[in-house]
Amino acid sequence: MAIGLTEEHEALAESVRGFAERNITTQVVRAALEAEQETRPPFWAGLAEQGLLGLNIAEQYGGQGFGLLETSIVLEELGRVVAPGPYLPTVLAGAAISASASEKAKAELLPGIADGTRTAALSLATGLSGRRDGDMLVISGSVEPVLGALLADVLVVPVETGKGEEWVAVDTADLTISALESLDKVRRVAKVTATDVSVGADRILDGLEGPEVLDLAALLLGAEAAGVASWCMTTASEYAKVREQFGRPIGQFQGVKHKAARMLIGLEQARASVWDAARALDEGAAEAGFATAVAAVIAPDAAVQIAKDCIQILGGIGFTWEHDAHMYLRRSLTLRALLGPSKEWAASVASQALDGGRRPVEIELDDDTEPVRERIRAQVAELAGVEDRNALNAKMGDEGWTVPHFPAPWGRDAGPVEQILIQQELKAAKVKGPNLVVGAWLVPSLVRYGTEEQKERFLRPTLRGQMIWCQLFSEPGAGSDLASLSMKAERVEGGFRLTGQKIWTSVAQFAQWGFCIARTNPDAAKHDGITYFLVDMKSEGVDVRPLKELTGEAIFNEVFLDSVFVPDDCVVGEVDKGWQVARNTLSNERVSLSTGGGMGMGVPELLGWFKGKHLDAIATAEVGKLVAQGQSIDLLGLRTTLKQLNGVEPGAEASVRKLLGVQFNQDVADYCWASQGTEAAVEQAMAPTGIVARAMLFSRAMTIYGGTTEVQLNIIGERLLGLPRDAEPGK
């Protein structure tokens, strides 16, 4: 998935991609790479003709009147082809001029930027000083490195006046521009020197502030970084499909597959953070600075790492000058360097978040949904008036509030928009539904595969929160490879008798019923001959033995079934076809876990832990990096939901969020625990140190249950990147 989500944005991206394929060929890029001097690229006029130079410039100044999000979409596509030329520096300078209050400067400069007759650049570096001479500002000094300065007609630059910083737009004809030995040899940097250059009042960009310029730079450089990362990820994964070593494609080796999967994960985080930063700036949101700082932490670092990993997967060929990979590595490193140290951006994220400036991750619906919202709000008000907890649970279960997206009578046939409205109104009214716990994973499978009698018997009490379930899936020899299960189900009169052992069964000691898979046909293929059962946990022959975990608690259990009778009316789906039902249950388990069910420490807990504490520079940066990671994970979930609202199947975000979420919970718990120093050696049950110690210890399970991290990486590599599946044992 690209930065843009809507059909219009996808069409824009496709149009730019087509332009790049026709005009920014490998030959064009290689010519820029090998040239002794940087020159304006041959496709520059074409960019202007397409209206791409003035996308976010107001129509009154000759632009298209769109936003920074549209410009970011263009930059992502140009980043894919490591485009030469001054597009990025020009649109960055144009955005800064547009953000100023200087109408004269805008009227003079922006039309030329929009039609391609004037190129521009912007310096993030400081070094110029100025003195007043009437209405003029006389500037001197030098700044470096400045991206695009060699090709610029106008330079936007900060000037220290002794009374603060002012931004000005200077004609480069009045400056001395010296080429520097650039790391990125396709698009180069330069040193700019001013010697008593007079800048008129109409070129002083009133109202433009340094933080605002940094926000723009973080967004636009991050957008191009996402494009660079996209090319690197695609190139590496495609190469891994065809490059053979030891008689098979290298993409079949888990080390390569996992590296490629991590590349996709980093790319999706970069896109999500840039997308939100663009939205925040276009909206003029109060938390725009937080969003852009998150993008500055996530996107450039992701691009650098993905470019490095691309070369690693390519091997020797990736280390050659002839392959394009080095150009993408140089581009990503340059973008990262120009934005400044990542730790400083991370510190900004931490400071803003700890001060309550974290940008909320929430869906804003159109005004035309208000009639539906009002109807739901009135119905939720009735629920809020029910004081008895049991009565409320029963009402919510019977009226479909527990699973509103399911068909009646179990749900409310709610579409995506109505589901969101229900969630928002229930939250606003502080109405909590029944806690289904493990039963939430069963409900979708029972709705799809259960008989009408099974639905009436089991769904109603489950949706009321009156029936506690456990999942009898894993076995000592069948965890991630669940289809290797060995529990036997033998046909007897009126049903089956189940014999075997299950393990890691949460809340089995409290459960009334369990959903279980067992092998009914040992001669069938591995994924066949399995049947899905509903087991009464009070049945004769069921033996539940709690397992004391490393936390000292006992949530997991061993469950032994010794010739336990299960009647035919407790078989879900067809006999020997239970794997289909089990896969439905497993997919619902993973969706449930990916939504952040409050089982671990997340961003709120992280901020709560450090609120009011003194943090040194290192700790502040580390906390900020964690907050940025958490924000990007939440944004992946938001993007998935928005795609569903538009009737589009979610892309990679939905597949990577569970993996990222549990790892993040683990990282937060580990960091909070370690921050205590020597006090972390004390485990006190009720004290704060005890709470975080338990969270840290419990988090070890989070990358195991619901599909281990390693298995999830395999799934991402195989299903999303198309890498070859692991070879069967002995093959």
ZAMARPA-683682 format. One record per residue (C-alpha): residue in three letters; x, y, z. Coordinates in pm, whole numbers, plus 50000, padded with zeros to 5 digits. Layout:
BEGIN
ALAXYZ
...
! end
This chain:
BEGIN
MET500005000050000
ALA501245034749915
ILE501005066650123
GLY497665076349971
LEU494545055950051
THR491695070349848
GLU490885062349486
GLU491895097749390
HIS495255094249561
GLU495855060249406
ALA495085075149065
LEU497565103349129
ALA500245078449230
GLU499575057348921
SER499805088048698
VAL503155098548847
ARG504425062848825
GLY503575062448456
PHE505315095748404
ALA508415082548580
GLU508485050748373
ARG508405071248054
ASN510715099648152
ILE512925090348447
THR514545059448304
THR517645041948429
GLN519595059548155
VAL518455093748278
VAL519365085648638
ARG522725070748538
ALA523525101648333
ALA522965123248641
LEU525085099348849
GLU528065101048616
ALA527815138048520
GLU530645161048621
GLN528175188648701
GLU524555187348813
THR522115200648554
ARG518385205248538
PRO516925171548425
PRO515255167848084
PHE511895158848240
TRP511585191248440
ALA509205207948196
GLY507095176448198
LEU506655178648574
ALA505375214248532
GLU503025204248249
GLN501555177248473
GLY500925203448742
LEU503155184948987
LEU505345214549082
GLY502475234649223
LEU500245207849373
ASN500125223849717
ILE500425259949595
ALA497205280149609
GLU495375285549282
GLN495685323349315
TYR499455318749276
GLY499185295148979
GLY499135262749172
GLN496695233649186
GLY495345241849531
PHE495735207049676
GLY497555197949996
LEU500855184850120
LEU499435149550119
GLU499215150649740
THR502785163749716
SER503905135549946
ILE502315110049714
VAL504295124449423
LEU507505123749626
GLU507005087349715
GLU506725078349348
LEU509775099249253
GLY511675083249540
ARG511015049149386
VAL513075059449082
VAL515675079049283
ALA514805108849065
PRO517525134548990
GLY516785171448985
PRO515415197649220
TYR511815185849269
LEU512125179649643
PRO514075211449726
THR511785232349505
VAL508495220049653
LEU509965222750004
ALA510955258949944
GLY507585265549782
ALA505765251150084
ALA507785273350317
ILE507045304450113
SER503355294950105
ALA503355291650485
SER504655327150532
ALA502545358250571
SER504475377250302
GLU501945382750024
LYS504475400849807
ALA506965372249822
LYS504235347049747
ALA502885366949456
GLU506385371349308
LEU507875336849363
LEU505155310449372
PRO503845313549014
GLY507325306848875
ILE507755276849103
ALA504365263048995
ASP505025266448621
GLY508605253748638
THR510315285748528
ARG511845290948871
THR513585264549078
ALA514195268249449
ALA515975253149747
LEU515825256250124
SER518585254750380
LEU517975236550707
ALA521515245650809
THR522275278350986
GLY525225301750950
LEU523955334150804
SER523705366151008
GLY521955398350918
ARG521905435251011
ARG519235460950943
ASP519805488850693
GLY516505507150677
ASP513945483150529
MET516735461150398
LEU518325431350569
VAL522015427950483
ILE523185392050524
SER526585375350533
GLY527985341150615
SER527735306450473
VAL525545275550509
GLU526135239650410
PRO525065214850297
VAL522105228050101
LEU520205203249887
GLY519485215349534
ALA521325248449570
LEU523345242749252
LEU520185243349040
ALA518165268649239
ASP517095303049128
VAL515875311849477
LEU517115300949817
VAL514965301350132
VAL517295304450429
PRO517255313550800
VAL519135344750912
GLU520175353151268
THR519545390151329
GLY520465393151695
LYS516795396551782
GLY515915361951669
GLU515725341951350
GLU514115354551031
TRP513555335750706
VAL514275351950373
ALA514095343050004
VAL517285352849820
ASP518115351349451
THR521015327349411
ALA522485350749152
ASP523465372549449
LEU525125343449629
THR528185322149578
ILE527265285549528
SER530055259949560
ALA529625223249480
LEU530415198549759
GLU531475162349721
SER527995148349770
LEU527185114349914
ASP524125113649688
LYS525705117849346
VAL522375118249162
ARG521065148949344
ARG523745169949503
VAL524365194149787
ALA526345226549790
LYS527805253650007
VAL526125287849991
THR527995319650080
ALA526575354750117
THR528715386150139
ASP526755417350233
VAL523745406750027
SER520835430750061
VAL517385415050098
GLY514385437450047
ALA511385437850279
ASP509285420150015
ARG511625389950037
ILE511505386950416
LEU509135358150489
ASP507185372650779
GLY505435347851003
LEU507575318250898
GLU509095300751198
GLY511895275351219
PRO509775247451376
GLU507255251651095
VAL509975247350833
LEU511295216551012
ASP507785201851010
LEU507605206550633
ALA511055191450586
ALA510255161450805
LEU507165154250599
LEU508555158950249
LEU511915142650307
GLY510105114350485
ALA507775109650189
GLU510675105549949
ALA512345082050197
ALA509245060050183
GLY509595057849806
VAL513265048649835
ALA512355021450086
SER509625008449858
TRP512045002749568
CYS514554985849796
MET511974962549950
THR510514952649613
THR513934947849452
ALA515224925949735
SER512124903949756
GLU511934898949379
TYR515614889549370
ALA515094865149658
LYS512454846849453
VAL514794838549166
ARG518334837949305
GLU519234802049385
GLN521824788649625
PHE522184753249755
GLY519614742149501
ARG516734764749603
PRO515704801549594
ILE517314821849871
GLY513884835249964
GLN513084800750098
PHE515744804150366
GLN514204817450683
GLY516964842750746
VAL516334859450410
LYS512554856050437
HIS512474872450778
LYS514734900850666
ALA512454907650369
ALA509384906350595
ARG511014931350832
MET511644953950532
LEU507944953650447
ILE507044960950809
GLY509404990950822
LEU508055004050492
GLU504445002550612
GLN505355021050931
ALA507125047950726
ARG504135052550497
ALA501705054350787
SER503725080550975
VAL504205102350665
TRP500515099450575
ASP499455111550918
ALA502005139850920
ALA500655152150587
ARG497075150550712
ALA497995169251030
LEU499735197450842
ASP496945200250587
GLU494375201950868
GLY496415227351063
ALA496105203851360
ALA497445215151696
GLU499425182651717
ALA500995186351371
GLY504455190751523
PHE504075157651704
ALA502985139751386
THR505875153451180
ALA508365144651453
VAL507055108951450
ALA507535108051072
ALA511075121551113
VAL511895093651358
ILE510265065351162
ALA510575071750788
PRO514245081350730
ASP515575054550966
ALA513345028550802
ALA514615038450456
VAL518255036050563
GLN517785001850722
ILE515764988550429
ALA518385000950181
LYS521104983350380
ASP519044951450398
CYS518404953150024
ILE522134952449955
GLN522544923950203
ILE519944902650023
LEU521364911649681
GLY524774900249801
GLY527794907449587
ILE525814922249300
GLY524354947949538
PHE527844959949623
THR528684969049264
TRP528555003849111
GLU526654989348816
HIS523664979449031
ASP521295007349131
ALA521144997349499
HIS523975020449606
MET522115050749470
TYR519175042949697
LEU521405037749997
ARG523135071049928
ARG519775088449884
SER518345074450210
LEU521475083250406
THR521425118650268
LEU517775123850360
ARG518485111250711
ALA521505133950747
LEU519745165250620
LEU516935161550874
GLY519385160751161
PRO519985134951432
SER517155110551487
LYS517645112951863
GLU516735149851855
TRP513485142651675
ALA512785114351919
ALA513375137952210
SER510805161552058
VAL508305132952033
ALA508855124252400
SER508585159952523
GLN505365166552336
ALA503795133552438
LEU504695137652806
ASP503185172552794
GLY499925158452660
GLY500555167852297
ARG500295133152146
ARG498145133251832
PRO495025111851881
VAL494585082851642
GLU490895083351567
ILE488495082351278
GLU486585113451181
LEU483365105350998
ASP481505127550753
ASP478635149750863
ASP476135128150672
THR476595101050935
GLU475065123251205
PRO471515109251174
VAL472855074151230
ARG474985086451519
GLU471995102851684
ARG469985070651658
ILE472835050251805
ARG473435075952078
ALA469825073852189
GLN469975035752200
VAL473275036452388
ALA471695060352640
GLU469165033052719
LEU471995008752780
ALA473745033753005
GLY470585035453216
VAL470764998553306
GLU472494997653643
ASP472614960153704
ARG475714945453537
ASN474134911653460
ALA471044927953314
LEU473204950753099
ASN475244921352970
ALA472084902452881
LYS470574932452705
MET473724939252505
GLY474084902752407
ASP470424898652307
GLU470294931352110
GLY473484925151913
TRP475714951352077
THR478404926052171
VAL479244917751807
PRO477374944351606
HIS478984934951273
PHE477394900251281
PRO474014892951122
ALA470884894151334
PRO469904880651576
TRP473494877151703
GLY474624911151582
ARG473134942551432
ASP474144938151067
ALA476264969151117
GLY478454979950828
PRO481914994750885
VAL480695030550944
GLU477995019851187
GLN480474997651373
ILE482725027651430
LEU479815048951544
ILE478775022051790
GLN482305019451928
GLN482575057051966
GLU479205061452134
LEU479675032152372
LYS483035046552472
ALA481625081452517
ALA478825068052737
LYS481295045952929
VAL479235015052850
LYS481324983452848
GLY480024951852690
PRO480364916352820
ASN483924903652837
LEU483934873052612
VAL487624865752677
VAL488554834752474
GLY484944830652363
ALA485404860352129
TRP487574838351908
LEU484894811351884
VAL481894833251805
PRO482694840451435
SER483364803551367
LEU480104793251532
VAL478154819351338
ARG479654806951011
TYR479824769451062
GLY477464761351350
THR473994746051316
GLU470974766651416
GLU470644745551729
GLN474314751451819
LYS473944788751766
GLU470914790951992
ARG472454768652256
PHE475914784152270
LEU475924818652111
ARG473284835352324
PRO474884827952666
THR478344834952520
LEU477324869052386
ARG475794876952724
GLY479124869052889
GLN477524840253079
MET479534812052924
ILE483304809952972
TRP485314792152703
CYS488814778852662
GLN490634769252344
LEU491834733252325
PHE494164735952027
SER497864734752117
GLU499564702152214
PRO503074694152340
GLY504024684251984
ALA501774708551797
GLY502134745551870
SER502804768351574
ASP502554737151355
LEU499044730651480
ALA498104706651200
SER500544681551351
LEU498134675651640
SER497774639851764
MET494684639951988
LYS492474611351873
ALA488724613051820
GLU487244578351775
ARG483734573151640
VAL481314557151886
GLU477564554551896
GLY476074589351912
GLY479344608251887
PHE483114605951946
ARG485494598352227
LEU488484621752255
THR491804610752401
GLY495014630852431
GLN496654661252586
LYS496284698452525
ILE498604724852668
TRP498954762652712
THR495174764152756
SER494254797752907
VAL491554799053180
ALA490724762153138
GLN490364759353517
PHE487424783753500
ALA485934774453163
GLN482574757753127
TRP483174747452765
GLY486124743352534
PHE486444743752157
CYS488764716052050
ILE490264700751737
ALA491194664151720
ARG492194639251452
THR489304617851330
ASN491104602551031
PRO494764594051098
ASP495234582050739
ALA494284615250582
ALA496704642550476
LYS498124664950749
HIS495484692150725
ASP492634668150655
GLY491014643250887
ILE490664669351165
THR487314676851328
TYR486184706451541
PHE484394698251867
LEU482694716552153
VAL483674699752480
ASP481814702352809
MET484644708453056
LYS482644690653328
SER482604658453126
GLU483974626853279
GLY487594621853175
VAL488544659053159
ASP491504666553387
VAL492694702753412
ARG496114708653567
PRO497194745053610
LEU500694754053491
LYS502574778453709
GLU504134803953477
LEU507304823953509
THR505234852453653
GLY504334829853945
GLU500684829053833
ALA498674801553668
ILE496684813053365
PHE497784784753136
ASN496854748653193
GLU497474713353078
VAL494244695652988
PHE494094657952964
LEU491144641752790
ASP490734604852868
SER488084589552644
VAL485884620552682
PHE482514616252509
VAL481394644052275
PRO477964639552114
ASP477364644951744
ASP475454677151813
CYS478714692251944
VAL480614687851617
VAL481034721551439
GLY481154719351062
GLU481774686950876
VAL483594657051018
ASP487194656350888
LYS486834692750769
GLY487624709351100
TRP490814725950983
GLN488734751350791
VAL486824759951108
ALA490044761351311
ARG491664785351064
ASN488644808151097
THR489054807451475
LEU492794814051453
SER492324843551219
ASN489794858551457
GLU492164853051747
ARG494864872451564
VAL492534901151476
SER491434903151838
LEU495004903751964
SER496054929651706
THR493514954751832
GLY495364959152159
GLY493194942952418
GLY494964959152711
MET497024928252790
GLY500364946252783
MET502034979852830
GLY501505004352546
VAL502045041552490
PRO499615052852766
GLU501385030753019
LEU504785042352896
LEU503845078952934
GLY502215072453269
TRP505365055353395
PHE507655084453304
LYS505235113153371
GLY506845137853611
LYS510175119653620
HIS513455136153529
LEU514855121553208
ASP518335127653077
ALA518935133252705
ILE519515096452632
ALA516395084852815
THR514275112052655
ALA515335100752308
GLU514705064252392
VAL511235071652527
GLY510495092652220
LYS511525064851988
LEU509185040952168
VAL506325065952150
ALA506935070651777
GLN506885033051727
GLY503625030051917
GLN502065058651723
SER502995042951390
ILE501455009751497
ASP498205026951591
LEU498255044651254
LEU498545011251077
GLY495315001051246
LEU493645033751149
ARG494685029850785
THR493334994250781
THR489985006350913
LEU489805034550660
LYS490435010250376
GLN487584988650504
LEU485315019150521
ASN486095025150154
GLY485114989250073
VAL488694978550004
GLU490394948450157
PRO493144959950395
GLY496694955950272
ALA499894948150451
GLU499034969650754
ALA496514944350883
SER499024916050856
VAL501894933551029
ARG500054951251310
LYS499684921151538
LEU503364912951505
LEU504424948751572
GLY501924953351852
VAL503064924652070
GLN506724932552012
PHE506024968452109
ASN504244957952429
GLN507284936952510
ASP509714965252440
VAL507784990152653
ALA507584966352948
ASP511284958252920
TYR512274995052902
CYS510095006253193
TRP511404977953409
ALA515044985353321
SER514585022653390
GLN514355015153763
GLY518045007553787
THR518954986854092
GLU515364988654221
ALA514404965353938
ALA515904936854140
VAL512994939754386
GLU509674923854295
GLN506874937054515
ALA503394925054441
MET501514957954485
ALA504204984554448
PRO504865001054110
THR508034981054072
GLY506024949254115
ILE503484959853856
VAL506114966653593
ALA508044935353686
ARG504964914353622
ALA504324932253291
MET507924926153186
LEU507774889253275
PHE504334883853124
SER505374900752800
ARG507604871152715
ALA504424852552621
MET503214879652387
THR505514870052100
ILE504524833552139
TYR500754830852175
GLY498504836151875
GLY501344827051640
THR504994832051725
THR506904861351581
GLU508954837951365
VAL505874821251217
GLN504254855051158
LEU507354866850970
ASN507124835750754
ILE503494843450679
ILE504284879650586
GLY507164868750363
GLU505184841750187
ARG501694856450161
LEU502484893350114
LEU505824892649935
GLY505274860049748
LEU508504844049870
PRO508694806149833
ARG507334785350118
ASP509694766750348
ALA510704732750218
GLU509024702550375
PRO511304682550608
GLY513544659350411
LYS513104678550088
! end
